[in-house]
Amino acid sequence: MKRLYFLLLTLLACLVSCSDKDDAPFPDLITEMSMAYANGQGLLARFVTDSGREYHVSNEIKGMEANETLRALIGYAVESGGQAKVYSAQSVPVLPDATGKTAPLHDPINVESIWVGGGFINMHLLPKTQGEKQGWAFLRDSTHTNALGGQTHHLSLLHHQQEDPTSYSRHLYVCVDLDSVAPSLSVTDSITFVVHTFSGQKTWHFGNILH
């Protein structure tokens, strides 16, 4: 029996979740995928959005390890001088590559959206759960030369429902680091990503993945 090489997540709780709350009404909030950076005290010090904007955090946000870097979904309001006030910060797990390390499990889920940005394949998924752990990873299924002379990498989502009943849907954000897809990617490379959903197999196609 092959050893299981996937990430176990409990869908009722985020790996890291932090927020700053007060009685003032919320301003116009922006929510973006970002890279989050902690200072030596484990406070969120700054973040860089997938659109390339960098902000220094003006309020105290706990929940990270000292000097840690995380992929995160951050809700914030822009302030002056390159600063931002953060209202929510949810870690986004980076899925491991389980190619050849475990059975190709494809238990069905629903998908809100999948897109490429910030050097990652980003996923907003809607798995069904009752709050127990489920297994997640990605698989490199095959690679072939495309019409542009580059490589097309065919990937799929590994999902193991395990013993978690399919009672109700939850929101889950995960991602795949493009650096883990191939040692190097070129402008002529592309990616297909397959997810098995409750309404059948669906495929997303991504070209110009370095832009």
Accessible surface in RSA format (square Angstrom, percent):
REM  Atomic radii and reference values for relative SASA: ProtOr
REM  Chains: A
REM  Algorithm: Lee & Richards
REM  Probe-radius: 1.40
REM  Slices: 20
REM RES _ NUM      All-atoms   Total-Side   Main-Chain    Non-polar    All polar
REM                ABS   REL    ABS   REL    ABS   REL    ABS   REL    ABS   REL
RES MET A   1   228.32 118.2 137.52  91.0  90.81 216.2 114.34  97.2 113.98 151.0
RES LYS A   2   129.39  63.1 115.03  70.6  14.37  34.2  81.76  73.6  47.63  50.7
RES ARG A   3   179.13  75.2 163.24  83.2  15.89  37.8  60.16  82.2 118.97  72.1
RES LEU A   4    79.44  44.2  59.66  42.7  19.78  49.7  59.66  41.9  19.78  53.2
RES TYR A   5    88.74  41.4  80.50  45.8   8.24  21.4  57.86  43.5  30.88  38.1
RES PHE A   6    25.36  12.7   3.90   2.4  21.46  55.9   4.81   2.9  20.55  58.8
RES LEU A   7    52.64  29.3  49.18  35.2   3.46   8.7  52.64  37.0   0.00   0.0
RES LEU A   8    81.58  45.4  63.06  45.1  18.52  46.6  63.06  44.3  18.52  49.8
RES LEU A   9     7.67   4.3   6.95   5.0   0.72   1.8   7.67   5.4   0.00   0.0
RES THR A  10    47.14  33.5  39.01  39.5   8.13  19.4  31.48  42.3  15.67  23.7
RES LEU A  11    13.17   7.3   0.35   0.2  12.82  32.2   2.97   2.1  10.19  27.4
RES LEU A  12    89.98  50.1  66.49  47.6  23.49  59.0  66.85  46.9  23.13  62.2
RES ALA A  13    69.50  63.9  51.73  79.8  17.77  40.4  59.23  83.4  10.27  27.2
RES CYS A  14    58.04  43.9  30.78  34.3  27.26  64.1   8.41  21.3  49.62  53.5
RES LEU A  15   111.04  61.8  79.83  57.1  31.21  78.5  83.36  58.5  27.68  74.5
RES VAL A  16    30.32  20.0  25.87  23.4   4.45  10.7  30.32  26.3   0.00   0.0
RES SER A  17    85.10  71.9  54.39  72.6  30.71  70.7  20.88  44.5  64.21  90.0
RES CYS A  18    17.07  12.9   7.89   8.8   9.18  21.6  14.07  35.7   2.99   3.2
RES SER A  19    56.54  47.8  27.34  36.5  29.20  67.3  13.24  28.2  43.30  60.7
RES ASP A  20    37.02  25.9  33.25  33.1   3.77   8.9   2.97   7.0  34.05  34.0
RES LYS A  21   168.41  82.2 138.16  84.8  30.25  72.0  81.49  73.3  86.93  92.6
RES ASP A  22    69.61  48.8  41.17  41.0  28.43  67.2  40.33  94.9  29.28  29.2
RES ASP A  23   154.83 108.5 120.07 119.5  34.77  82.2  43.52 102.4 111.31 111.0
RES ALA A  24    60.12  55.3  46.35  71.5  13.77  31.3  52.07  73.3   8.06  21.3
RES PRO A  25   124.06  90.4 102.12  93.1  21.94  79.7 114.05  94.2  10.01  62.2
RES PHE A  26   119.91  60.0  90.89  56.3  29.01  75.5  90.89  55.1  29.01  83.0
RES PRO A  27    62.43  45.5  42.49  38.7  19.94  72.5  56.41  46.6   6.01  37.4
RES ASP A  28   138.62  97.1 121.73 121.2  16.88  39.9  41.60  97.9  97.01  96.8
RES LEU A  29    69.67  38.8  36.69  26.2  32.98  82.9  36.69  25.8  32.98  88.7
RES ILE A  30    72.55  41.3  69.01  51.4   3.54   8.5  72.55  52.2   0.00   0.0
RES THR A  31    85.54  60.8  57.51  58.3  28.02  66.8  36.41  48.9  49.13  74.3
RES GLU A  32    41.20  23.7  36.23  27.4   4.97  11.8  23.15  44.8  18.05  14.7
RES MET A  33     8.88   4.6   3.74   2.5   5.14  12.2   3.74   3.2   5.14   6.8
RES SER A  34     0.00   0.0   0.00   0.0   0.00   0.0   0.00   0.0   0.00   0.0
RES MET A  35    46.15  23.9  46.15  30.5   0.00   0.0  45.90  39.0   0.25   0.3
RES ALA A  36     2.22   2.0   2.22   3.4   0.00   0.0   2.22   3.1   0.00   0.0
RES TYR A  37    57.98  27.1  57.98  33.0   0.00   0.0  29.22  22.0  28.76  35.5
RES ALA A  38    11.42  10.5   0.00   0.0  11.42  26.0   0.00   0.0  11.42  30.2
RES ASN A  39    48.02  33.1  41.77  40.4   6.25  15.0  25.66  61.8  22.36  21.6
RES GLY A  40    41.45  51.1   0.00   N/A  41.45  51.1  17.16  47.1  24.28  54.4
RES GLN A  41   142.84  79.9 110.81  81.0  32.02  76.2  55.49 118.1  87.35  66.2
RES GLY A  42     5.80   7.2   0.00   N/A   5.80   7.2   3.50   9.6   2.30   5.2
RES LEU A  43    44.26  24.7  44.26  31.7   0.00   0.0  44.26  31.1   0.00   0.0
RES LEU A  44     5.11   2.8   1.12   0.8   3.99  10.0   1.12   0.8   3.99  10.7
RES ALA A  45    34.52  31.7  24.92  38.5   9.59  21.8  31.00  43.7   3.52   9.3
RES ARG A  46    79.04  33.2  79.04  40.3   0.00   0.0  11.56  15.8  67.48  40.9
RES PHE A  47     0.00   0.0   0.00   0.0   0.00   0.0   0.00   0.0   0.00   0.0
RES VAL A  48    39.55  26.0  38.58  34.9   0.97   2.3  38.58  33.5   0.97   2.6
RES THR A  49     4.04   2.9   0.00   0.0   4.04   9.6   0.01   0.0   4.04   6.1
RES ASP A  50    47.28  33.1  19.68  19.6  27.60  65.3  19.96  47.0  27.32  27.2
RES SER A  51    67.77  57.3  27.63  36.9  40.13  92.5  40.49  86.2  27.27  38.2
RES GLY A  52    57.84  71.3   0.00   N/A  57.84  71.3  30.08  82.6  27.75  62.2
RES ARG A  53   137.80  57.9 132.80  67.7   5.00  11.9  37.27  50.9 100.54  60.9
RES GLU A  54    83.81  48.1  63.23  47.8  20.58  49.0  19.35  37.4  64.46  52.6
RES TYR A  55    20.45   9.5  20.45  11.6   0.00   0.0  10.27   7.7  10.19  12.6
RES HIS A  56    94.34  51.6  94.34  65.6   0.00   0.0  59.06  60.9  35.28  41.1
RES VAL A  57    20.77  13.7   0.00   0.0  20.77  50.0   0.00   0.0  20.77  56.3
RES SER A  58    52.43  44.3  15.32  20.4  37.12  85.5  17.35  37.0  35.08  49.1
RES ASN A  59    26.45  18.2  12.85  12.4  13.60  32.7  21.18  51.0   5.27   5.1
RES GLU A  60   102.29  58.7  82.96  62.8  19.33  46.0  30.96  59.9  71.33  58.2
RES ILE A  61     1.48   0.8   0.24   0.2   1.24   3.0   1.22   0.9   0.27   0.7
RES LYS A  62   133.40  65.1 129.23  79.3   4.18   9.9  73.60  66.2  59.80  63.7
RES GLY A  63    44.41  54.8   0.00   N/A  44.41  54.8  29.35  80.5  15.06  33.7
RES MET A  64    22.31  11.6   5.62   3.7  16.69  39.7   3.84   3.3  18.47  24.5
RES GLU A  65   124.73  71.6 123.57  93.5   1.17   2.8  42.28  81.8  82.46  67.3
RES ALA A  66    57.59  52.9  36.37  56.1  21.22  48.3  36.37  51.2  21.22  56.2
RES ASN A  67   111.32  76.8  86.88  84.0  24.44  58.8  28.82  69.4  82.50  79.7
RES GLU A  68    48.39  27.8  40.51  30.6   7.88  18.8  21.06  40.7  27.33  22.3
RES THR A  69    68.36  48.6  45.04  45.7  23.32  55.6  27.58  37.0  40.77  61.6
RES LEU A  70    38.03  21.2  35.82  25.6   2.22   5.6  38.03  26.7   0.00   0.0
RES ARG A  71     6.59   2.8   1.10   0.6   5.49  13.1   1.07   1.5   5.51   3.3
RES ALA A  72     3.90   3.6   3.90   6.0   0.00   0.0   3.90   5.5   0.00   0.0
RES LEU A  73    28.07  15.6  26.06  18.6   2.01   5.1  26.06  18.3   2.01   5.4
RES ILE A  74     0.00   0.0   0.00   0.0   0.00   0.0   0.00   0.0   0.00   0.0
RES GLY A  75     2.00   2.5   0.00   N/A   2.00   2.5   1.86   5.1   0.15   0.3
RES TYR A  76     1.51   0.7   1.51   0.9   0.00   0.0   0.00   0.0   1.51   1.9
RES ALA A  77     8.94   8.2   8.90  13.7   0.04   0.1   8.94  12.6   0.00   0.0
RES VAL A  78    78.49  51.6  49.83  45.1  28.66  69.1  49.83  43.3  28.66  77.7
RES GLU A  79    70.70  40.6  55.51  42.0  15.19  36.2  33.92  65.6  36.78  30.0
RES SER A  80    99.73  84.3  82.18 109.7  17.55  40.4  54.86 116.8  44.87  62.9
RES GLY A  81    78.19  96.4   0.00   N/A  78.19  96.4  44.33 121.6  33.86  75.8
RES GLY A  82    40.36  49.8   0.00   N/A  40.36  49.8  30.38  83.4   9.98  22.4
RES GLN A  83    73.78  41.3  73.78  53.9   0.00   0.0   7.63  16.2  66.15  50.2
RES ALA A  84     0.00   0.0   0.00   0.0   0.00   0.0   0.00   0.0   0.00   0.0
RES LYS A  85    43.87  21.4  43.87  26.9   0.00   0.0  16.82  15.1  27.05  28.8
RES VAL A  86     0.00   0.0   0.00   0.0   0.00   0.0   0.00   0.0   0.00   0.0
RES TYR A  87    20.76   9.7  14.48   8.2   6.28  16.3   3.49   2.6  17.27  21.3
RES SER A  88    52.69  44.5  52.69  70.3   0.00   0.0  35.21  75.0  17.48  24.5
RES ALA A  89     8.39   7.7   6.04   9.3   2.35   5.3   6.70   9.4   1.69   4.5
RES GLN A  90    48.40  27.1  48.40  35.4   0.01   0.0   8.65  18.4  39.76  30.2
RES SER A  91     8.27   7.0   4.07   5.4   4.20   9.7   4.51   9.6   3.77   5.3
RES VAL A  92     4.07   2.7   0.00   0.0   4.07   9.8   0.03   0.0   4.04  10.9
RES PRO A  93    16.08  11.7   7.85   7.2   8.23  29.9  16.08  13.3   0.00   0.0
RES VAL A  94    67.52  44.4  48.73  44.1  18.79  45.3  48.73  42.3  18.79  51.0
RES LEU A  95     4.38   2.4   0.00   0.0   4.38  11.0   0.02   0.0   4.36  11.7
RES PRO A  96    51.74  37.7  41.12  37.5  10.61  38.6  51.74  42.7   0.00   0.0
RES ASP A  97    33.01  23.1  24.16  24.1   8.85  20.9  15.27  35.9  17.74  17.7
RES ALA A  98     0.00   0.0   0.00   0.0   0.00   0.0   0.00   0.0   0.00   0.0
RES THR A  99    42.79  30.4  31.43  31.9  11.36  27.1  31.69  42.6  11.10  16.8
RES GLY A 100    60.74  74.9   0.00   N/A  60.74  74.9  32.71  89.8  28.03  62.8
RES LYS A 101    94.28  46.0  87.40  53.6   6.89  16.4  50.50  45.5  43.79  46.6
RES THR A 102     5.45   3.9   0.04   0.0   5.41  12.9   0.00   0.0   5.45   8.2
RES ALA A 103    49.88  45.9  44.45  68.6   5.43  12.3  48.33  68.1   1.55   4.1
RES PRO A 104    92.18  67.2  80.18  73.1  12.00  43.6  80.37  66.4  11.80  73.4
RES LEU A 105    46.94  26.1  44.47  31.8   2.46   6.2  46.94  33.0   0.00   0.0
RES HIS A 106    54.33  29.7  34.70  24.1  19.63  50.2  26.02  26.8  28.31  32.9
RES ASP A 107    44.82  31.4  42.04  41.8   2.78   6.6   4.59  10.8  40.23  40.1
RES PRO A 108    52.62  38.4  51.96  47.4   0.66   2.4  51.96  42.9   0.66   4.1
RES ILE A 109     0.68   0.4   0.68   0.5   0.00   0.0   0.68   0.5   0.00   0.0
RES ASN A 110    47.61  32.8  46.99  45.4   0.61   1.5  11.39  27.4  36.22  35.0
RES VAL A 111    33.18  21.8   3.19   2.9  30.00  72.3   3.19   2.8  30.00  81.4
RES GLU A 112   100.86  57.9  75.23  56.9  25.63  61.0  11.69  22.6  89.17  72.8
RES SER A 113    43.07  36.4  38.16  50.9   4.91  11.3  35.00  74.5   8.07  11.3
RES ILE A 114    12.25   7.0   0.00   0.0  12.25  29.5   0.00   0.0  12.25  33.3
RES TRP A 115    86.58  34.7  86.49  41.9   0.09   0.2  73.51  39.2  13.07  21.2
RES VAL A 116    38.89  25.6  13.32  12.1  25.57  61.6  13.32  11.6  25.57  69.3
RES GLY A 117    17.70  21.8   0.00   N/A  17.70  21.8  17.70  48.6   0.00   0.0
RES GLY A 118    41.28  50.9   0.00   N/A  41.28  50.9  19.25  52.8  22.03  49.3
RES GLY A 119    37.96  46.8   0.00   N/A  37.96  46.8  27.77  76.2  10.19  22.8
RES PHE A 120    18.88   9.4  18.88  11.7   0.00   0.0  18.88  11.4   0.00   0.0
RES ILE A 121     0.00   0.0   0.00   0.0   0.00   0.0   0.00   0.0   0.00   0.0
RES ASN A 122     0.00   0.0   0.00   0.0   0.00   0.0   0.00   0.0   0.00   0.0
RES MET A 123     0.00   0.0   0.00   0.0   0.00   0.0   0.00   0.0   0.00   0.0
RES HIS A 124    22.08  12.1  22.08  15.3   0.00   0.0  14.34  14.8   7.74   9.0
RES LEU A 125     0.00   0.0   0.00   0.0   0.00   0.0   0.00   0.0   0.00   0.0
RES LEU A 126    34.20  19.0  34.20  24.5   0.00   0.0  34.20  24.0   0.00   0.0
RES PRO A 127     0.00   0.0   0.00   0.0   0.00   0.0   0.00   0.0   0.00   0.0
RES LYS A 128    58.14  28.4  57.74  35.4   0.40   0.9  26.00  23.4  32.14  34.2
RES THR A 129     0.00   0.0   0.00   0.0   0.00   0.0   0.00   0.0   0.00   0.0
RES GLN A 130    95.68  53.5  83.70  61.2  11.98  28.5  18.00  38.3  77.68  58.9
RES GLY A 131    10.71  13.2   0.00   N/A  10.71  13.2   1.15   3.2   9.56  21.4
RES GLU A 132    96.02  55.1  94.58  71.6   1.45   3.4  21.28  41.2  74.75  61.0
RES LYS A 133   114.52  55.9 110.05  67.5   4.47  10.6  57.10  51.4  57.41  61.2
RES GLN A 134     0.00   0.0   0.00   0.0   0.00   0.0   0.00   0.0   0.00   0.0
RES GLY A 135     0.00   0.0   0.00   N/A   0.00   0.0   0.00   0.0   0.00   0.0
RES TRP A 136     0.00   0.0   0.00   0.0   0.00   0.0   0.00   0.0   0.00   0.0
RES ALA A 137     0.00   0.0   0.00   0.0   0.00   0.0   0.00   0.0   0.00   0.0
RES PHE A 138     0.00   0.0   0.00   0.0   0.00   0.0   0.00   0.0   0.00   0.0
RES LEU A 139    10.13   5.6  10.13   7.2   0.00   0.0  10.13   7.1   0.00   0.0
RES ARG A 140   102.79  43.2  91.88  46.8  10.91  26.0  14.04  19.2  88.75  53.8
RES ASP A 141    81.06  56.8  47.38  47.2  33.68  79.6  29.32  69.0  51.74  51.6
RES SER A 142    62.90  53.2  48.76  65.1  14.14  32.6  47.18 100.5  15.72  22.0
RES THR A 143    72.86  51.8  41.59  42.2  31.27  74.5  24.38  32.7  48.48  73.3
RES HIS A 144    90.03  49.2  84.08  58.4   5.95  15.2  65.31  67.3  24.73  28.8
RES THR A 145    88.36  62.8  67.04  68.0  21.33  50.8  43.78  58.8  44.58  67.4
RES ASN A 146    29.21  20.1  17.16  16.6  12.04  29.0  20.21  48.6   9.00   8.7
RES ALA A 147   114.39 105.2  64.79 100.0  49.60 112.8  78.06 109.9  36.33  96.3
RES LEU A 148   135.92  75.7 110.63  79.1  25.29  63.6 116.14  81.6  19.78  53.2
RES GLY A 149    56.25  69.4   0.00   N/A  56.25  69.4  28.48  78.2  27.77  62.2
RES GLY A 150     4.55   5.6   0.00   N/A   4.55   5.6   4.55  12.5   0.00   0.0
RES GLN A 151    66.06  36.9  66.06  48.3   0.00   0.0  29.13  62.0  36.93  28.0
RES THR A 152     9.93   7.1   9.93  10.1   0.00   0.0   6.50   8.7   3.43   5.2
RES HIS A 153    15.14   8.3  15.14  10.5   0.00   0.0  11.06  11.4   4.08   4.7
RES HIS A 154    47.95  26.2  47.89  33.3   0.06   0.2  34.85  35.9  13.10  15.2
RES LEU A 155     1.36   0.8   0.89   0.6   0.47   1.2   0.89   0.6   0.47   1.3
RES SER A 156     3.89   3.3   3.89   5.2   0.00   0.0   3.61   7.7   0.28   0.4
RES LEU A 157     4.06   2.3   1.65   1.2   2.41   6.1   1.65   1.2   2.41   6.5
RES LEU A 158     0.00   0.0   0.00   0.0   0.00   0.0   0.00   0.0   0.00   0.0
RES HIS A 159     1.54   0.8   1.54   1.1   0.00   0.0   1.54   1.6   0.00   0.0
RES HIS A 160    46.36  25.3  46.36  32.2   0.00   0.0  26.06  26.9  20.30  23.6
RES GLN A 161    22.04  12.3  22.04  16.1   0.00   0.0  20.11  42.8   1.93   1.5
RES GLN A 162    60.91  34.1  37.20  27.2  23.71  56.5  10.90  23.2  50.02  37.9
RES GLU A 163   161.62  92.8 141.92 107.4  19.70  46.9  68.49 132.5  93.13  76.0
RES ASP A 164     3.56   2.5   0.00   0.0   3.56   8.4   0.18   0.4   3.38   3.4
RES PRO A 165    59.85  43.6  48.27  44.0  11.57  42.1  59.85  49.4   0.00   0.0
RES THR A 166    73.89  52.6  51.38  52.1  22.51  53.7  20.55  27.6  53.35  80.6
RES SER A 167    57.04  48.2  19.16  25.6  37.88  87.3  20.60  43.9  36.44  51.1
RES TYR A 168    91.32  42.6  86.19  49.0   5.13  13.3  78.28  58.8  13.04  16.1
RES SER A 169    54.20  45.8  30.64  40.9  23.56  54.3  22.88  48.7  31.32  43.9
RES ARG A 170    86.27  36.2  83.95  42.8   2.32   5.5   7.60  10.4  78.67  47.7
RES HIS A 171   120.99  66.1 102.29  71.1  18.70  47.8  70.79  73.0  50.21  58.4
RES LEU A 172    17.43   9.7  17.11  12.2   0.32   0.8  17.43  12.2   0.00   0.0
RES TYR A 173    39.40  18.4  38.54  21.9   0.86   2.2  13.89  10.4  25.50  31.4
RES VAL A 174     0.00   0.0   0.00   0.0   0.00   0.0   0.00   0.0   0.00   0.0
RES CYS A 175     0.00   0.0   0.00   0.0   0.00   0.0   0.00   0.0   0.00   0.0
RES VAL A 176     0.00   0.0   0.00   0.0   0.00   0.0   0.00   0.0   0.00   0.0
RES ASP A 177    41.43  29.0  41.43  41.2   0.00   0.0   4.38  10.3  37.05  36.9
RES LEU A 178     8.04   4.5   8.04   5.8   0.00   0.0   8.04   5.6   0.00   0.0
RES ASP A 179   120.12  84.1 101.99 101.5  18.12  42.8  29.10  68.5  91.01  90.8
RES SER A 180    48.63  41.1  28.91  38.6  19.72  45.4  38.63  82.3  10.00  14.0
RES VAL A 181     6.42   4.2   0.01   0.0   6.41  15.4   0.09   0.1   6.33  17.2
RES ALA A 182    14.48  13.3   7.65  11.8   6.83  15.5  13.30  18.7   1.18   3.1
RES PRO A 183   146.39 106.7 104.47  95.2  41.93 152.4 115.50  95.4  30.89 192.0
RES SER A 184    92.84  78.5  73.34  97.9  19.51  44.9  46.02  98.0  46.83  65.6
RES LEU A 185    31.62  17.6   7.74   5.5  23.88  60.0   8.95   6.3  22.68  61.0
RES SER A 186    50.27  42.5  45.30  60.5   4.97  11.4  45.62  97.1   4.65   6.5
RES VAL A 187    86.69  57.0  78.82  71.4   7.87  19.0  78.87  68.5   7.82  21.2
RES THR A 188    45.22  32.2  43.63  44.2   1.58   3.8  36.25  48.7   8.96  13.5
RES ASP A 189     9.19   6.4   7.58   7.5   1.61   3.8   0.00   0.0   9.19   9.2
RES SER A 190    25.08  21.2  25.08  33.5   0.00   0.0  18.26  38.9   6.81   9.5
RES ILE A 191     0.00   0.0   0.00   0.0   0.00   0.0   0.00   0.0   0.00   0.0
RES THR A 192    12.56   8.9  12.56  12.7   0.00   0.0  11.18  15.0   1.38   2.1
RES PHE A 193     0.00   0.0   0.00   0.0   0.00   0.0   0.00   0.0   0.00   0.0
RES VAL A 194    24.80  16.3  24.80  22.5   0.00   0.0  24.80  21.6   0.00   0.0
RES VAL A 195     1.17   0.8   1.17   1.1   0.00   0.0   1.17   1.0   0.00   0.0
RES HIS A 196    54.67  29.9  51.52  35.8   3.15   8.1  29.54  30.4  25.13  29.2
RES THR A 197    10.56   7.5   2.25   2.3   8.31  19.8   2.25   3.0   8.31  12.6
RES PHE A 198    88.44  44.2  52.97  32.8  35.47  92.3  56.04  34.0  32.39  92.7
RES SER A 199    89.16  75.3  50.33  67.2  38.83  89.4  55.84 118.9  33.32  46.7
RES GLY A 200    35.73  44.1   0.00   N/A  35.73  44.1  33.23  91.2   2.50   5.6
RES GLN A 201   115.04  64.3  80.80  59.1  34.24  81.5  19.25  41.0  95.79  72.7
RES LYS A 202    97.70  47.7  93.41  57.3   4.29  10.2  49.30  44.4  48.41  51.6
RES THR A 203    59.02  42.0  31.47  31.9  27.55  65.7  18.98  25.5  40.04  60.5
RES TRP A 204    57.61  23.1  54.58  26.4   3.03   7.1  38.79  20.7  18.82  30.5
RES HIS A 205   137.51  75.2 110.45  76.8  27.07  69.2  80.87  83.3  56.65  65.9
RES PHE A 206    30.10  15.1  25.65  15.9   4.45  11.6  29.08  17.6   1.02   2.9
RES GLY A 207    50.71  62.5   0.00   N/A  50.71  62.5  22.37  61.4  28.34  63.5
RES ASN A 208   100.28  69.2  91.46  88.4   8.82  21.2  10.95  26.3  89.33  86.3
RES ILE A 209     7.59   4.3   0.34   0.3   7.25  17.5   1.70   1.2   5.90  16.0
RES LEU A 210    86.05  47.9  52.65  37.7  33.40  84.0  57.15  40.1  28.90  77.8
RES HIS A 211   163.86  89.6  99.70  69.3  64.16 164.1 102.87 106.0  60.99  71.0
END  Absolute sums over single chains surface
CHAIN  1 A    10734.7       7983.3       2751.4       5766.8       4967.9
END  Absolute sums over all chains
TOTAL         10734.7       7983.3       2751.4       5766.8       4967.9
